[in-house]
Structures are given as C-alpha cells and as structure tokens.
Amino acid sequence: MKNITQVYLIRHSNQLKIRNCISKESSQISNEKIVLSVEGEINAQKISNLEELKNINVLWSSNYVRAISTAKYIAFKNNIDINIDENFNERKLR
C-alpha cells in the first residue's frame, strides 16, 4: 500500500488591530510581531479541533508570531513540535 502525504495550508487566525502605533522598527519587523486578537486565539483553538488536523505528525510555520500562535494549538493537540521556517514568511514590505 502506498503512503499518502496530505498537506494542509492554514492561514493565521485573526490578528490584533492596533491603531496609531508609532514604532521605530521597520514595517517588516513590526508585521512579524503582530499577535492574535482574543477572537483569533479562540478561532485558532477551534481550528485545532478539526478532524483533519488530528493525528498529524509534522507541523510547519513561518516565524511570524501570529502564525506560531495559531499553530501552537494544533501542536498541543497532536503532542508535536512546531518546525519554524523563514521561507514561509509573507512577502517583504517596502
């Protein structure tokens, strides 16, 4: 019997909206540090309960805080680590 690999791509959950934030960091670094909103955390938890995401053995994420925050629930449910790869990052802002 052939082994079948299934890949699921999940976008990060709802991010926290911050207005009038003045930062000395570049916009790219600021973008990488955006956290999930309370609603985003709740939705990420719900996603982790999907039947398709039970019993997975490998989990990859970008190094964006909100992506890791979404993945942590899936990792916890499956008792696995999150593999972080900067190649999964979003486009670079200019």
N, C-alpha and C positions, 0 to 999 in steps of 0.2 A: 504494500500500500504506500502511495506517495505521501510525503509530508506536505502539508499545505500551510503556507505562511499567509496570515491575514494582517493587513496593516490598517490601523485606524488613525486618521488625522483629526485632531481635535484642536480647535482654536481656543485660546484662553477665554476664561469667563469674563463677566462684566468688570471693567476697571473702574477705579475710583476717579471721579471727575473733580479736578482741582482747578479753581479759577484764580486768576491773578497771582499765580505763584511766581515769585521772582527767584531765579536760580542763576548762579554763576557757572553752573555746569553746562556743557554743550547740550543741545536739544537731544542728541542721540543718547547720551548718558542718562539724561532725565527720563527719556522714553523707556529705557531699560529698567528703571527703578519704579515705575508705576505699579502700585499694588491693586489688589482686587477690592471692590466695594463689598459691603456686607452682603448685598444681593448676589454679587459674584461668588463670594465664598459659599453661600447657600446653594447656588446653581452648580458649582464645582462638586460639592458633596453629592448632589443629586445625580450628576453625570457618573460619578464613581459607582453608583448602584446599578447602572445599565447592565443587562445580562451579557451583552457583547464584551464588556470590559472585565468580566470575571475570569479568573484563571489565566490571565496573561502572564508571560514570563519575561518580557523585556519592555521597558518604558524609556522613551527618549523625550527630551525637552530642550528648548532653547535656554539660554541663561537669563532670559527676562524674568523678573520677579513674578509677574502675573502668570506667566506660563508655568513656572515651577509651583506657584501657589495652587494652580488648577490641577497639576499632575500629582501633587502630594497626596490627595485623597485616593486616587487610583492606585498609587504606590502602596499606601497603607492597607487598602482592601486586599491587595494581592501579595502583601508582605515582600515587596521587591524594592530595590533602589531605583532612583531616577538617574539615568545617564544624561549628562548635560553636554550639548554640542553647540558651539557658537555658529556653526554653519546653518543652524535652523533659525537664526535671527531674522528679523524683518529687514526690509530694505534700509539702507543708511539714509538718514535725513540730512539735508544740506542746509 
